[in-house]
């Protein structure tokens, strides 16, 4: 588990660095040069025809630093969500496999727990750390030591709830990003409005180009941040739904494949 946590931390840092390099390189080579070219063309056309309404360009909408930070955080969060989704889907694949080898009508006695657990223990180390094998092994070990079916049900439920809490905690960085993106957009709005107010004297003199550009920074940063947040929250809720279903399906798997087959021998009869 510690090795997995270290790998996950390294993946998060590496993903952030890679996203920063790709996004910033795209901004420097594509977005900002095209935005400056389009803005220069629109300014020239407006000088020739003051009644012309310039078209909104994607490059101009995305050109500012606040939008760049929003895109970086969004792609970083999408990368983390993709990693969590892949890990969850791998765990779901175990639900399609028969980890408990039982024939129809066969019961599991406490002394059978060790033999029943061997196929689960034979799984690769990485798969043994998944929720389903841990829940099955915890239930079998508890049944062998306590000979109590209710105790087995409780330990399986506790294992699943603990895993659900852990997955919920691991999404904290994604939730922070989802909170940070609208905040960055709001900072862009404040910066744009503040710059526009600082250029109010130019607007009074009849030159509204600077004020218009500054207000464009304010509105564009908010627009991009809100759009990005909508997509990010959708992906986050889809991941949470997938993880919740995994926990519930693991509990159902343990109920159907393990708990309902458990049997405690009568005290008056030999085991």
C-alpha positions, -999 to +999 in steps of 0.1 A: +000+000+000+029+024+008+045+016-026+012+023-043+008+056-025+043+067-035+037+057-071+005+077-071+022+108-057+049+105-083+023+101-110+005+132-099+037+153-099+048+139-133+013+145-148+013+181-136+048+188-150+038+172-184+005+191-186+023+224-178+049+218-206+023+208-232-002+236-224+024+264-220+041+253-252+007+254-270+000+289-257+034+302-267+035+287-302-002+287-312-028+305-291-011+338-282+004+344-316-029+337-333-048+359-308-024+388-314-028+384-352-066+382-351-068+412-327-045+433-349-067+424-380-099+433-361-085+466-349-075+475-385-109+465-398-126+486-371-106+516-380-118+513-416-154+505-405-163+517-370-197+500-372-181+465-377-187+441-348-157+418-344-163+380-342-154+362-310-123+341-316-114+310-295-078+322-295-087+356-280-110+339-255-082+316-243-052+340-246-048+353-210-029+337-182-060+329-161-074+308-189-040+290-193-040+281-156-076+269-158-067+246-187-036+233-169-056+225-138-084+210-158-061+186-178-043+177-146-076+168-129-087+148-160-054+129-159-059+120-122-096+110-129-084+088-157-059+071-135-086+065-108-111+053-134-086+028-148-078+015-113-115+011-105-122-007-138-094-032-130-110-039-097-143-044-114-128-071-136-123-093-106-160-094-101-163-114-134-139-141-121-147-170-098-124-164-068-144-188-045-144-223-060-177-238-048-201-263-064-238-259-062-252-266-028-218-268-012-213-252+022-182-237+038-173-249+073-148-230+095-122-256+089-126-252+051-117-215+052-080-220+047-085-241+016-112-218+002-089-188+007-059-203-013-071-193-048-075-157-035-041-158-018-026-171-051-035-139-069-007-116-079+003-092-051-011-062-069-045-078-073-046-090-037-046-053-027-078-048-045-111-045-025-127-078-034-098-101-025-092-082+008-129-084+017-130-122+009-098-129+028-109-109+058-142-127+059-127-162+056-101-154+083-127-141+106-149-171+100-121-195+108-112-177+140-147-168+154-170-194+137-195-166+136-214-157+104-225-123+117-188-115+124-180-123+088-207-101+075-195-073+098-158-075+088-167-075+051-190-045+056-163-027+075-137-035+048-159-021+021-168+010+041-131+016+048-123+013+011-151+037+002-137+063+027-102+058+013-113+064-022-133+094-011-102+108+006-080+102-025-103+125-045-096+155-023-069+168-047-094+167-076-121+185-055-095+211-047-088+216-084-126+218-091-128+246-064-096+264-076-106+267-113-136+291-107-115+310-082-088+315-109-115+327-133-127+352-106-092+365-102-091+371-139-124+390-136-111+412-108-078+419-127-097+428-159-122+451-142-094+467-122-074+474-153-105+487-171-111+512-142-075+523-144-081+532-181-113+550-175-097+584-183-089+571-218-126+561-223-136+596-213-112+610-239-129+588-265-105+559-267-123+528-254-100+502-269-081+496-237-112+495-216-128+470-240-098+448-240-096+448-202-133+439-199-127+411-224-101+397-200-126+398-172-154+381-190-134+356-210-116+343-178-149+338-161-164+321-191-136+297-196-134+288-159-172+281-157-172+260-188-142+240-176-157+235-142-189+221-156-170+194-175-147+186-146-176+182-121-193+159-146-163+137-149-157+137-111-193+126-104-191+099-129-159+086-112-176+087-078-206+068-092-182+041-106-165+038-072-197+036-053-209+009-076-177-010-071-181-010-033-218-021-035-210-049-061-182-062-039-205-064-010-231-083-031-203-106-045-193-115-009-229-121+001-237-143-029-204-162-033-193-164+004-217-155+032-247-175+020-225-206+018-212-204+053-224-230+078-216-236+114-217-273+124-241-282+153-223-286+186-238-320+191-225-333+158-188-339+148-174-312+126 
